[in-house]
Every structure is written in structure tokens, then in C-alpha cells.
Amino acid sequence: MKAKSILFTPIKLGPIEIPNRFVRSATHDFLAEKDGSVTDKQVLLFTHLAKGEVGLIITGHAYVSLQGKASPYQIAVDEDKSIEGLQNITEAVHAYPSRIFLQLSHAGRQTKPKLCQCTPQSPSAVYEPIYKVMPKEMTSQEIHQVIEDFVSASRRAKQAGFDGVQLHVAHGYLLSSFISPYTNRRQDEWGGTLANRLRIVVEIIRAIKRIRGQDFALTVKLNSTDFLPQGLKLEESVKIAAELEREGIDGIEVSGGTAEAGQGSIWKGLRSEDQEGYFIQSAARIKSAISIPVIGLGGIRSFSIMEKFIQEGQVDLISMSRPFIRAPYLVKKFREGKIKKSECISCNKCFNLRGISCAELKRG
């Protein structure tokens, strides 16, 4: 294995330099307390990832308001009391060269009333068959409140010592559902045209930029497609990415899918090398239209394939989730030439309410 591979060269996301091209994609870890506060287990999880030389670590989705809570044991950033616990994570990570971003999210219609203690919110009242939820159409006042919630959450992330934030505009969550014509059927200033559907995201970005300072990155995780007949398509996602770049974001991670489509971002089953990177083509199409760094993902396991994607200019960084659940020291092992491919078999048994962990390792 090459000691000077492009995968081990630094790159900047806005003002933040990432020491290598490896990204731990946002992964819900089921390790927070019931009230969303940080636990020692979470701190240890992120410590191992940083010690394992992951260049950029993105936390699991943190809910910006209780109405936006998506899952049990999800991390919270909805109140100032969250800051102290979150700071424990950043201090642990910053003992190493790794950088860490907090992913900010609102579940929208992809939650349960018992979790969010509300009637789930959506740009339009479109039934969600997986969660069996009929959401309420948000008022303009409620939309402005969500914008404020994201901005306040970004301020807390900065105070807690994060190097940046990632806005979750993917996988059918609230911001994703605003940009999708399937879930956004409004006829006011928040719906209809692409510019109107993107308005909530643009307003969040503009407001965060006013408070973020000079040493704080602002990135977006973007759906390339919803995998729904009337949903978001790649052609519109390319236009969205270009508009987000004009608004001043520092990088885009390209994903796809929704719960309702039955095809999210975590595809089950191991793929051959020529099938790794199932969202890379979409990411490459978006990269061709913008100049800011693009993060690619999609069942990538082989070092040579990761290297190829970057050398060919299809993406700038490689993002993985499940391989780091199995082996948080994966990047270090790659650098030392100990392995050439992740041992993750994409069984998806690592996601459980007791906290993420590799079921195959336990069984072995």
C-alpha cells in the first residue's frame, strides 16, 4: 500500500483543514441518554474514531428541537444545557488531529408522536406509511421557528467546540422533505418552484453565516434522489448544490433515499468492487457543477476503489459508516498497510437500541 496515497493528503472544508480524505458519515449511535444528553460511551466512541485517524468525524443526527426528535437515545442540541456534554466529545476528539462536525437535524414526518411529543411536522400533510403518521402542514410561523432552531443549534455546536456543522438535507427528514416535490406541495413562498422549496435551507444557511465566525465550517448532506416517482431527481439536486455553493457553504456530502421509498442510504449486502460507491456517480455529477469539496459514499469498502474515486476527480473525500462501527481504527490500518479492504459485510445488524456495535465481531 502506498505510503503517500492521495487518501492521506489534507483538504480544506472552508476554514477547516481535514488531515486526510476519510470521513465518518453521520451515524445514529443509540448511546445518548433518554433526554438526549451525552454519555461516557459516546465520548469513548468518538475518542476511538479520532485515535483511529479518521480525518473528519460527523456525529449522528442531533435534534434541534424536541419536535424534530427522530429516534430513541438520539443526541440533543435543542437547549443550552446540551453544550457541556457535547464539549466532552469535542475535547476528546481534539486530543488528536481529527476534526469533528455536529450534524443538525429535524425528523419532520419521519418520527412518532410519542417520540416528538407532537403531531409530526411536514411542509405538506402527506401520509408517511412507514411510520404510519399523518403529519400536519406547517404554518409559516412554525417554519420560521424551525429556522431559528437550526441557527440556535449551530451556535451551541460552536460553543461546544465543534469544527463545523452539517445540515441534514437528506433521507426524507424535514429539510429534505421541503426540497422534494413529493412531500412539499405548498403553493406559498415555501413551495412550488425549486427556489421556494429550497428557501428554508437558504434562510438557515444565511442566518448561520451571520453568527459562525471565521473558524467554523458549514456543510450540507444532500439527497441526490428520493427514489420516489414524484420525488427529488438528480437534475434538481445538481441545481440545488450550485445554489448552496452560491450561498457560501463549504462542502456537500451526497446521499439519497427515504424511509418511504424502502431504499435509504444504508444498502444491505456486500458488493463487488465494481459496484462499490452506489452514490458516487451522483456525487460526481454534482461535483462537475460546483467547485467546493464533495464527499462521496455508498457501500465503499476497498482502499484501491477509494483511491480511484479521488484520483479520477469524482469526489474529494470518502465517507463511510458501517466499516467504522466494525473497525474504528480502519484508517490507521489502511495507512500502516495492514489491510486493503474493510471487513464489514454490510449485514446492518450493527444498528440496535442497545448502542451500535458489530454483530459479526460479537458472534465471532
C-alpha positions as CSV (number, residue, x, y, z in Angstrom):
1,M,0.0,0.0,0.0
2,K,1.3,3.4,-1.0
3,A,2.6,5.4,2.0
4,K,1.8,8.7,0.2
5,S,-1.6,7.9,-1.2
6,I,-3.8,10.8,-2.1
7,L,-6.2,9.5,0.6
8,F,-3.7,10.7,3.3
9,T,-3.3,14.2,1.9
10,P,-5.1,17.1,3.7
11,I,-8.0,19.1,2.3
12,K,-9.9,22.2,3.4
13,L,-13.6,22.4,4.0
14,G,-13.9,26.2,4.2
15,P,-11.7,27.4,7.0
16,I,-11.1,23.9,8.5
17,E,-8.3,21.6,7.3
18,I,-9.1,17.9,7.3
19,P,-5.9,15.9,7.8
20,N,-6.9,13.1,5.3
21,R,-9.7,12.2,2.9
22,F,-11.6,9.8,5.2
23,V,-15.0,10.9,6.7
24,R,-17.0,9.0,9.2
25,S,-20.5,9.6,7.9
26,A,-23.2,10.7,10.4
27,T,-24.4,7.6,12.3
28,H,-27.1,7.4,14.9
29,D,-25.4,5.6,17.7
30,F,-28.3,5.0,20.2
31,L,-25.9,5.9,23.0
32,A,-27.3,9.2,24.3
33,E,-29.4,9.3,27.5
34,K,-33.2,9.3,27.1
35,D,-33.2,13.1,27.3
36,G,-30.5,13.4,24.6
37,S,-27.6,14.2,26.9
38,V,-24.1,12.9,26.0
39,T,-22.9,9.7,27.8
40,D,-19.4,8.4,28.5
41,K,-20.0,5.7,26.0
42,Q,-20.5,8.3,23.3
43,V,-17.3,10.1,24.3
44,L,-15.4,6.8,24.1
45,L,-16.9,6.1,20.7
46,F,-15.6,9.3,19.2
47,T,-12.3,9.0,21.0
48,H,-11.7,5.7,19.3
49,L,-12.6,7.2,15.9
50,A,-10.1,10.0,16.4
51,K,-7.4,7.8,17.7
52,G,-8.1,5.6,14.7
53,E,-7.1,8.6,12.5
54,V,-10.5,9.4,10.8
55,G,-9.9,12.8,9.2
56,L,-13.4,14.1,9.7
57,I,-15.9,12.7,12.1
58,I,-19.6,13.6,11.7
59,T,-21.8,12.9,14.7
60,G,-25.1,11.1,14.5
61,H,-28.0,13.4,13.8
62,A,-28.7,15.8,16.7
63,Y,-32.2,17.1,17.0
64,V,-32.6,20.8,17.0
65,S,-35.9,20.8,18.8
66,L,-38.0,18.1,20.6
67,Q,-40.5,18.3,17.8
68,G,-37.7,17.1,15.5
69,K,-36.6,14.1,17.5
70,A,-36.4,11.1,15.2
71,S,-35.1,8.2,17.3
72,P,-34.7,6.9,20.9
73,Y,-31.4,7.7,22.6
74,Q,-30.7,10.4,20.0
75,I,-28.3,13.2,20.8
76,A,-29.8,16.6,21.6
77,V,-28.7,20.1,20.8
78,D,-32.1,21.8,21.4
79,E,-31.1,23.6,24.7
80,D,-28.1,25.3,26.1
81,K,-27.8,22.6,28.8
82,S,-26.6,20.3,25.9
83,I,-23.4,22.3,25.5
84,E,-21.4,20.9,28.4
85,G,-21.9,17.3,27.4
86,L,-21.2,18.0,23.7
87,Q,-18.0,19.7,24.8
88,N,-16.8,16.4,26.3
89,I,-16.9,14.9,22.8
90,T,-15.0,17.7,21.1
91,E,-12.3,17.8,23.8
92,A,-11.8,14.1,23.4
93,V,-11.5,14.3,19.6
94,H,-9.3,17.3,19.6
95,A,-6.6,15.4,21.5
96,Y,-5.9,14.0,18.1
97,P,-5.6,15.6,14.6
98,S,-9.2,14.7,13.7
99,R,-11.8,17.3,13.1
100,I,-15.5,16.8,14.1
101,F,-18.8,18.3,12.9
102,L,-22.2,18.1,14.5
103,Q,-25.0,17.0,12.2
104,L,-28.1,19.1,12.8
105,S,-31.4,17.5,12.0
106,H,-35.2,17.7,12.3
107,A,-37.2,14.5,11.8
108,G,-40.2,16.1,10.1
109,R,-42.8,13.4,9.3
110,Q,-40.3,10.5,10.0
111,T,-41.0,10.1,13.7
112,K,-43.7,9.0,16.1
113,P,-45.9,11.3,18.2
114,K,-44.6,9.6,21.4
115,L,-41.0,10.5,20.5
116,C,-41.5,14.1,19.4
117,Q,-44.5,14.7,21.8
118,C,-46.3,16.4,19.0
119,T,-48.1,15.8,15.7
120,P,-45.1,15.3,13.3
121,Q,-44.5,18.3,11.1
122,S,-44.1,18.4,7.3
123,P,-44.2,21.1,4.6
124,S,-47.5,19.4,3.4
125,A,-49.8,16.9,5.0
126,V,-48.6,13.8,3.1
127,Y,-49.1,10.5,4.9
128,E,-46.0,8.6,5.9
129,P,-46.7,4.9,5.5
130,I,-43.5,3.5,7.3
131,Y,-44.1,5.5,10.5
132,K,-47.9,5.3,9.9
133,V,-48.1,9.1,10.5
134,M,-50.3,11.8,9.0
135,P,-48.2,14.9,9.6
136,K,-49.6,18.4,10.0
137,E,-48.8,21.0,7.4
138,M,-46.5,23.6,9.0
139,T,-47.6,27.2,9.3
140,S,-45.2,30.0,8.2
141,Q,-44.7,30.8,11.8
142,E,-43.6,27.2,12.5
143,I,-41.2,27.3,9.6
144,H,-39.6,30.4,10.9
145,Q,-39.3,28.7,14.3
146,V,-37.5,25.7,12.8
147,I,-35.1,28.1,11.1
148,E,-34.4,29.7,14.5
149,D,-34.0,26.2,16.0
150,F,-31.3,25.3,13.5
151,V,-29.4,28.6,14.0
152,S,-29.5,28.2,17.8
153,A,-28.3,24.6,17.5
154,S,-25.4,25.8,15.3
155,R,-24.4,28.4,17.9
156,R,-24.4,25.7,20.6
157,A,-22.3,23.5,18.4
158,K,-19.7,26.3,18.0
159,Q,-19.8,27.0,21.8
160,A,-19.2,23.2,22.4
161,G,-16.0,23.3,20.3
162,F,-17.2,21.6,17.1
163,D,-15.2,22.5,14.0
164,G,-18.4,22.9,12.0
165,V,-21.9,21.6,11.4
166,Q,-23.6,19.6,8.7
167,L,-27.2,20.4,7.9
168,H,-29.2,17.2,7.3
169,V,-31.0,17.8,4.0
170,A,-31.3,14.1,3.1
171,H,-33.2,10.8,3.7
172,G,-36.7,12.3,4.0
173,Y,-36.1,14.3,7.2
174,L,-37.7,17.8,7.4
175,L,-35.3,19.9,5.3
176,S,-35.1,17.1,2.7
177,S,-38.9,16.9,2.6
178,F,-39.0,20.7,1.9
179,I,-36.8,20.4,-1.2
180,S,-38.8,17.3,-2.5
181,P,-41.8,17.9,-4.7
182,Y,-43.3,14.7,-3.4
183,T,-43.6,16.0,0.2
184,N,-43.7,19.7,-0.5
185,R,-47.0,20.5,-2.3
186,R,-47.4,24.0,-0.9
187,Q,-48.4,27.0,-3.1
188,D,-47.0,29.7,-0.9
189,E,-43.4,31.1,-0.7
190,W,-42.2,27.8,0.8
191,G,-43.3,25.6,-2.1
192,G,-43.9,25.2,-5.8
193,T,-40.7,26.4,-7.5
194,L,-37.3,25.0,-6.7
195,A,-36.3,28.3,-5.2
196,N,-39.3,28.3,-2.9
197,R,-38.8,24.7,-1.9
198,L,-35.1,25.5,-1.1
199,R,-36.0,28.7,0.8
200,I,-35.9,27.2,4.3
201,V,-32.4,25.8,3.8
202,V,-31.1,29.0,2.3
203,E,-32.5,31.1,5.2
204,I,-30.9,28.7,7.7
205,I,-27.5,29.0,5.9
206,R,-27.7,32.8,5.7
207,A,-28.5,33.0,9.4
208,I,-25.8,30.6,10.5
209,K,-23.2,32.5,8.4
210,R,-24.0,35.7,10.3
211,I,-23.0,34.1,13.6
212,R,-20.4,31.4,12.8
213,G,-17.2,33.4,12.8
214,Q,-14.1,32.7,10.8
215,D,-13.1,29.2,12.1
216,F,-16.3,27.2,11.7
217,A,-17.4,25.2,8.7
218,L,-20.9,24.9,7.3
219,T,-21.7,21.8,5.2
220,V,-24.8,20.0,3.9
221,K,-25.8,16.4,3.5
222,L,-27.9,16.4,0.3
223,N,-30.2,13.9,-1.2
224,S,-29.4,13.2,-4.9
225,T,-32.7,11.4,-5.3
226,D,-35.6,10.3,-3.1
227,F,-36.2,7.1,-5.0
228,L,-39.8,8.1,-5.3
229,P,-41.7,8.6,-8.6
230,Q,-42.7,12.1,-7.8
231,G,-39.7,12.9,-5.6
232,L,-36.5,14.7,-6.0
233,K,-34.4,13.8,-9.0
234,L,-30.6,14.2,-9.6
235,E,-31.2,17.1,-12.1
236,E,-32.7,19.2,-9.5
237,S,-30.2,18.2,-6.9
238,V,-27.4,19.5,-9.2
239,K,-29.2,22.8,-9.3
240,I,-29.6,22.8,-5.5
241,A,-25.9,22.1,-5.0
242,A,-24.9,25.0,-7.2
243,E,-27.3,27.3,-5.3
244,L,-26.0,26.2,-2.0
245,E,-22.4,26.9,-3.1
246,R,-23.5,30.4,-4.1
247,E,-24.9,30.8,-0.6
248,G,-21.5,30.1,0.8
249,I,-21.5,26.5,2.2
250,D,-18.1,24.8,2.5
251,G,-18.9,21.3,1.2
252,I,-21.6,18.8,0.3
253,E,-22.0,15.1,1.2
254,V,-24.1,13.3,-1.5
255,S,-26.5,10.6,-0.4
256,G,-30.0,9.5,-1.3
257,G,-33.2,7.7,-0.3
258,T,-36.1,8.0,2.1
259,A,-37.8,5.6,4.5
260,E,-41.0,5.6,2.4
261,A,-39.1,4.6,-0.7
262,G,-37.8,1.5,1.1
263,Q,-34.4,2.4,-0.2
264,G,-32.3,4.6,2.1
265,S,-28.6,5.3,2.3
266,I,-27.7,2.0,4.1
267,W,-28.0,-0.7,1.5
268,K,-27.8,-4.2,2.8
269,G,-25.4,-6.8,1.4
270,L,-21.8,-6.8,0.3
271,R,-21.0,-5.6,-3.2
272,S,-18.2,-6.5,-5.7
273,E,-15.5,-3.8,-6.1
274,D,-17.1,-2.6,-9.4
275,Q,-20.4,-2.0,-7.5
276,E,-18.9,-0.1,-4.6
277,G,-19.9,3.6,-4.3
278,Y,-23.5,3.5,-5.3
279,F,-23.9,7.2,-4.8
280,I,-20.6,8.1,-6.4
281,Q,-21.9,8.7,-9.9
282,S,-24.5,11.2,-8.5
283,A,-21.7,12.8,-6.4
284,A,-19.5,13.1,-9.5
285,R,-22.4,14.7,-11.4
286,I,-22.8,17.3,-8.6
287,K,-19.1,17.9,-8.4
288,S,-18.9,18.7,-12.1
289,A,-21.3,21.7,-11.4
290,I,-19.6,23.1,-8.3
291,S,-16.1,24.0,-7.0
292,I,-16.5,23.2,-3.3
293,P,-15.4,19.8,-2.0
294,V,-17.8,16.9,-2.5
295,I,-17.9,13.9,-0.1
296,G,-18.9,10.6,-1.7
297,L,-20.4,7.5,-0.1
298,G,-22.2,4.2,-0.8
299,G,-21.0,0.8,0.4
300,I,-17.3,1.7,-0.2
301,R,-15.0,-0.9,1.3
302,S,-11.8,-1.3,-0.8
303,F,-8.8,1.1,-0.4
304,S,-8.0,0.9,-4.1
305,I,-11.6,1.9,-5.0
306,M,-11.5,4.8,-2.6
307,E,-8.2,6.0,-4.1
308,K,-9.6,5.6,-7.6
309,F,-12.6,7.8,-6.9
310,I,-10.5,10.6,-5.7
311,Q,-7.7,10.3,-8.3
312,E,-10.3,10.4,-11.0
313,G,-11.8,13.6,-9.6
314,Q,-15.2,12.0,-9.0
315,V,-15.2,13.1,-5.3
316,D,-12.8,14.8,-2.9
317,L,-13.4,12.8,0.3
318,I,-14.6,9.3,1.1
319,S,-17.4,8.8,3.6
320,M,-18.2,5.5,5.4
321,S,-20.4,4.5,8.3
322,R,-20.7,0.7,8.9
323,P,-17.0,0.0,8.4
324,F,-16.1,2.3,11.3
325,I,-18.7,0.5,13.5
326,R,-16.8,-2.7,12.9
327,A,-13.3,-1.1,13.0
328,P,-12.9,2.4,14.4
329,Y,-9.1,2.1,13.7
330,L,-9.7,1.3,10.0
331,V,-7.9,4.4,8.6
332,K,-4.8,3.7,10.7
333,K,-4.8,0.1,9.5
334,F,-5.0,1.4,5.9
335,R,-2.1,3.8,6.5
336,E,0.0,1.1,8.0
337,G,-0.7,-1.3,5.1
338,K,-2.2,-3.9,7.4
339,I,-5.4,-4.3,5.4
340,K,-6.6,-3.4,1.9
341,K,-10.4,-3.7,2.5
342,S,-12.8,-3.2,5.3
343,E,-14.1,-6.5,6.8
344,C,-17.6,-5.0,7.1
345,I,-20.1,-7.3,5.3
346,S,-23.0,-4.8,5.3
347,C,-25.4,-7.0,7.3
348,N,-26.9,-4.0,9.1
349,K,-27.1,-5.9,12.3
350,C,-24.9,-3.2,14.0
351,F,-27.9,-0.8,14.4
352,N,-29.8,-1.6,17.6
353,L,-31.3,0.2,20.6
354,R,-28.5,-1.0,22.9
355,G,-26.0,1.0,21.0
356,I,-24.2,0.4,17.7
357,S,-21.8,-2.4,17.6
358,C,-20.7,-5.1,15.1
359,A,-22.8,-8.2,15.5
360,E,-20.4,-10.3,13.5
361,L,-17.5,-9.4,15.8
362,K,-19.6,-10.4,18.8
363,R,-20.6,-13.6,17.2
364,G,-17.0,-14.4,16.2
